[in-house]
Amino acid sequence: MLLAVALAGLVVGSFVDVAVGGLFRDDHLLRGERPFRGEPLASARCPGCAAQPDRPALAVVTWVANRGRCPACRGRLGVRGPVLELSTAVLFVTLYARLAANGQLAAAPAVLAFAAVGLALALIDAVTQRLPDWLVLPSYPVLAALLTVASGLHGDWWPLARALIGGGVLFGFFLVMALTYPAGLGFGDVKFAGLIGGVLAYLSWSALIRGVFAGFLFAAVVGVGLLVARRASGRTQIAFGPFLILGALVAVLVPSG
């Protein structure tokens, strides 16, 4: 089963690469446009001559098969695609194994979907300081459906109710912070917080608390580090999304005991 999860991670990682590929090609993400332009698995394309493989392939397959060289121009193939695919596969396997150890495998589809969306959002936010609605908002019904199925499989509806409460509470908490201090928190973070609260609260209250605390802690540590290194000032805006998703993933992966 872990092999199937790893393969799913490679495929999903390829689509994550497509979703964020526009960050390295043009500015359409900055304009809030969706990046999908009929170029599935576009990370396999040579960045030099734009040659495509004869058959659609994962970037890591193309890279390994050609030893990192374009078969057309012999230029070096980029490593972004392979790295993203392998990273997503490792993340999927690690999350699946942790959920299996916790007896929460029914929630695996929702958690893995959340991880994929979170990875894409973290990369986008790190570059653009935006969490686009075209990726955040559709995730709500998708994750709600997956968590509902998970509760149905277990025959226990309290985790689903807990997810609704946790998502609403964290959304409200971030909304108050954004209204109180708009320079430090954007409404993209508010909308993303609802997703994080729902998924983590479904697993447990402690996962929700750990995830939020870890996200703020990581952001504070990096912020202080940048100030000490004089790479930022008190007015420098730092993307919060990557720290939120990192804290959420840590909350899932680190045992509560």
VENLINWO-V217770 format. One record per residue. N is the residue number from 0. RES is the residue in one small letter. PHI is phi in degrees with one decimal (* if undefined). OMEGA is omega in radians with two decimals (none if undefined). BURIAL is I if it has 24 or more other ideal C-beta (glycine too) atoms within 12 Angstrom, else O. Layout:
N:RES:PHI:OMEGA:BURIAL + N:RES:PHI:OMEGA:BURIAL
This chain:
0:m:*:3.14:O + 1:l:-62.9:3.10:O + 2:l:-64.7:3.11:O + 3:a:-63.3:3.12:O + 4:v:-65.2:3.12:I + 5:a:-63.8:3.11:I + 6:l:-63.8:3.08:O + 7:a:-61.3:3.11:I + 8:g:-63.2:3.10:I + 9:l:-62.9:-3.13:I + 10:v:-65.2:3.13:I + 11:v:-63.4:3.11:I + 12:g:-61.1:3.09:I + 13:s:-65.7:3.12:I + 14:f:-72.0:3.02:I + 15:v:-62.6:3.11:I + 16:d:-62.0:3.09:I + 17:v:-63.3:-3.10:I + 18:a:-64.0:-3.10:I + 19:v:-101.4:-3.08:I + 20:g:-59.9:3.13:I + 21:g:-62.4:3.10:I + 22:l:-63.3:-3.07:I + 23:f:-108.6:-3.12:I + 24:r:-114.4:-3.14:O + 25:d:-156.7:-3.01:O + 26:d:-108.0:-3.05:O + 27:h:-67.5:3.08:O + 28:l:-69.1:3.10:I + 29:l:-66.3:3.11:O + 30:r:-89.3:3.09:O + 31:g:81.4:-3.12:O + 32:e:-90.2:3.11:O + 33:r:-73.4:-3.04:O + 34:p:-83.8:-3.02:I + 35:f:-72.6:-3.08:O + 36:r:-131.5:3.13:O + 37:g:70.3:-3.12:O + 38:e:-122.1:3.13:O + 39:p:-62.8:3.14:O + 40:l:55.0:-3.07:I + 41:a:-67.5:-3.13:I + 42:s:-68.1:3.10:I + 43:a:-77.5:-3.12:I + 44:r:-71.3:3.11:I + 45:c:-69.2:3.14:I + 46:p:-71.7:-3.12:I + 47:g:-88.3:-3.08:O + 48:c:-105.0:3.12:O + 49:a:66.2:3.11:O + 50:a:-69.0:3.10:O + 51:q:-102.9:3.03:O + 52:p:-63.8:-3.12:I + 53:d:-58.3:3.11:O + 54:r:-124.5:3.08:O + 55:p:-54.9:-3.08:O + 56:a:-144.7:2.99:I + 57:l:-65.1:-3.12:I + 58:a:-59.2:-3.12:I + 59:v:-67.5:3.09:I + 60:v:-66.4:3.12:I + 61:t:-60.8:-3.09:I + 62:w:-65.0:-3.11:I + 63:v:-68.4:-3.10:O + 64:a:-62.1:-3.10:O + 65:n:-107.8:3.10:I + 66:r:54.5:3.06:O + 67:g:76.2:-3.12:O + 68:r:-120.6:3.08:O + 69:c:-71.9:-3.14:I + 70:p:-66.4:-3.12:O + 71:a:-87.8:-3.05:O + 72:c:-109.8:-3.12:O + 73:r:64.5:3.04:O + 74:g:-75.3:-3.12:O + 75:r:-74.6:3.05:O + 76:l:-79.4:3.11:I + 77:g:-67.4:-3.13:I + 78:v:-105.0:-3.10:O + 79:r:-59.5:-3.13:I + 80:g:-59.4:3.12:I + 81:p:-58.1:-3.13:I + 82:v:-64.7:3.13:I + 83:l:-64.5:3.14:I + 84:e:-63.6:-3.14:I + 85:l:-66.8:3.13:I + 86:s:-63.9:3.13:I + 87:t:-66.4:3.12:I + 88:a:-63.4:3.11:I + 89:v:-62.6:3.13:I + 90:l:-63.0:3.14:I + 91:f:-61.3:-3.12:I + 92:v:-63.9:-3.12:I + 93:t:-65.7:3.12:I + 94:l:-64.6:-3.13:I + 95:y:-62.1:-3.14:I + 96:a:-63.9:-3.14:O + 97:r:-67.7:3.11:I + 98:l:-65.1:3.09:I + 99:a:-63.6:3.14:O + 100:a:-65.9:3.14:O + 101:n:-88.7:-3.10:I + 102:g:70.0:-3.09:O + 103:q:-123.1:-3.08:I + 104:l:-63.0:3.13:O + 105:a:-60.6:-3.13:I + 106:a:-87.2:-3.07:I + 107:a:-58.3:3.13:I + 108:p:-56.6:3.14:I + 109:a:-67.2:-3.11:I + 110:v:-66.5:3.13:I + 111:l:-68.0:3.07:I + 112:a:-63.4:3.10:I + 113:f:-61.7:-3.14:I + 114:a:-63.4:3.13:I + 115:a:-64.4:3.11:I + 116:v:-63.7:-3.14:I + 117:g:-62.7:3.12:I + 118:l:-63.2:3.11:I + 119:a:-62.5:-3.13:I + 120:l:-64.9:3.14:I + 121:a:-62.3:3.14:I + 122:l:-68.0:3.13:I + 123:i:-63.6:-3.10:I + 124:d:-66.9:-3.13:I + 125:a:-62.6:-3.10:I + 126:v:-93.4:-3.02:O + 127:t:-103.8:-3.03:I + 128:q:57.6:3.07:I + 129:r:-140.1:3.04:I + 130:l:-117.0:-2.96:I + 131:p:-64.4:-3.14:I + 132:d:-62.7:-3.09:O + 133:w:-63.8:3.10:I + 134:l:-105.9:-3.09:I + 135:v:-74.2:-2.99:I + 136:l:-64.3:3.11:O + 137:p:-64.8:3.14:O + 138:s:-70.0:-3.14:I + 139:y:-61.6:3.14:I + 140:p:-66.3:3.12:O + 141:v:-63.9:-3.12:I + 142:l:-68.4:3.10:I + 143:a:-61.8:3.13:I + 144:a:-65.3:-3.12:O + 145:l:-66.0:3.11:I + 146:l:-70.5:3.08:I + 147:t:-64.9:3.09:I + 148:v:-62.3:3.14:O + 149:a:-61.3:3.11:I + 150:s:-65.1:3.12:I + 151:g:-64.5:3.12:O + 152:l:-64.0:3.13:O + 153:h:-83.5:-3.05:O + 154:g:68.6:-3.12:O + 155:d:-131.2:-3.05:O + 156:w:-96.4:3.13:O + 157:w:-64.9:3.09:O + 158:p:-58.0:3.11:I + 159:l:-67.4:3.08:I + 160:a:-63.4:3.11:O + 161:r:-62.7:3.11:I + 162:a:-63.6:3.12:I + 163:l:-63.1:3.14:I + 164:i:-66.5:-3.11:O + 165:g:-62.9:3.11:I + 166:g:-63.9:3.13:I + 167:g:-66.3:-3.13:O + 168:v:-65.8:-3.11:I + 169:l:-69.7:3.05:I + 170:f:-59.3:3.14:I + 171:g:-64.1:3.12:O + 172:f:-60.9:3.14:I + 173:f:-69.5:3.11:I + 174:l:-63.5:3.11:I + 175:v:-61.7:3.13:O + 176:m:-64.3:-3.13:O + 177:a:-65.7:3.12:O + 178:l:-73.1:-3.13:O + 179:t:-77.0:-3.09:O + 180:y:-135.4:-3.06:O + 181:p:-62.9:3.14:O + 182:a:-71.9:-3.08:O + 183:g:-101.4:-3.07:O + 184:l:-148.5:-3.13:I + 185:g:-98.5:-3.13:I + 186:f:-73.3:3.00:O + 187:g:-63.6:3.08:I + 188:d:-63.7:3.13:I + 189:v:-62.0:-3.12:I + 190:k:-66.4:3.10:I + 191:f:-66.9:-3.12:I + 192:a:-60.6:3.11:I + 193:g:-61.4:3.09:I + 194:l:-65.1:-3.13:I + 195:i:-61.1:-3.13:I + 196:g:-61.0:-3.13:I + 197:g:-65.3:-3.10:I + 198:v:-67.5:-3.10:I + 199:l:-68.3:3.13:I + 200:a:-66.5:3.07:I + 201:y:-58.1:-3.13:I + 202:l:-71.8:3.10:I + 203:s:179.8:3.05:I + 204:w:-63.8:-3.11:O + 205:s:-65.1:3.09:O + 206:a:-63.4:3.11:I + 207:l:-62.3:-3.11:I + 208:i:-64.5:3.14:I + 209:r:-62.7:-3.10:I + 210:g:-64.6:3.14:I + 211:v:-66.3:3.13:I + 212:f:-60.2:-3.12:O + 213:a:-63.9:3.13:I + 214:g:-61.3:3.10:I + 215:f:-66.3:-3.14:I + 216:l:-64.8:3.13:O + 217:f:-61.6:3.14:I + 218:a:-63.7:-3.13:I + 219:a:-66.5:-3.12:O + 220:v:-63.1:3.14:O + 221:v:-66.5:3.12:I + 222:g:-60.9:3.12:I + 223:v:-64.3:3.11:O + 224:g:-60.7:3.11:O + 225:l:-66.0:3.11:O + 226:l:-66.0:-3.14:O + 227:v:-63.8:3.14:O + 228:a:-80.1:-3.14:O + 229:r:60.1:3.07:O + 230:r:-96.8:3.14:O + 231:a:-154.8:3.08:O + 232:s:-119.8:-3.14:O + 233:g:-64.7:-3.13:O + 234:r:-99.2:-3.12:O + 235:t:-69.5:3.10:O + 236:q:-88.8:-3.14:O + 237:i:-116.9:3.13:I + 238:a:-61.2:-3.09:I + 239:f:-94.4:-3.08:I + 240:g:-55.5:3.14:I + 241:p:-58.8:3.14:I + 242:f:-73.4:3.10:I + 243:l:-63.2:-3.12:I + 244:i:-69.3:3.10:I + 245:l:-63.2:3.11:I + 246:g:-61.8:3.13:I + 247:a:-64.7:-3.14:I + 248:l:-66.1:3.08:I + 249:v:-61.7:3.13:I + 250:a:-62.7:3.12:I + 251:v:-75.2:-3.00:I + 252:l:-82.6:-3.08:I + 253:v:-87.9:3.14:O + 254:p:-59.1:-3.11:O + 255:s:-72.7:-3.11:O + 256:g:-83.7:none:O
